[in-house]
């Protein structure tokens, strides 16, 4: 899989950006069923887990 940009999230506790554990090309991400309702990830900076919806992801 060739990804020129990575999906990122902003931690809801510390506000730092981190790469999403789930990566896919923008074309796949733009499809309606690309991501499940919410995913839970722990921030690699502060360790606090949060739920993230598709709207929380962004390419950078």
Secondary structure as UniProt FT lines:
FT   STRAND          7..10
FT   TURN            12..14
FT   STRAND          17..19
FT   HELIX           26..29
FT   TURN            32..33
FT   STRAND          38..42
FT   TURN            44..46
FT   STRAND          49..53
FT   HELIX           54..56
FT   STRAND          58..59
//
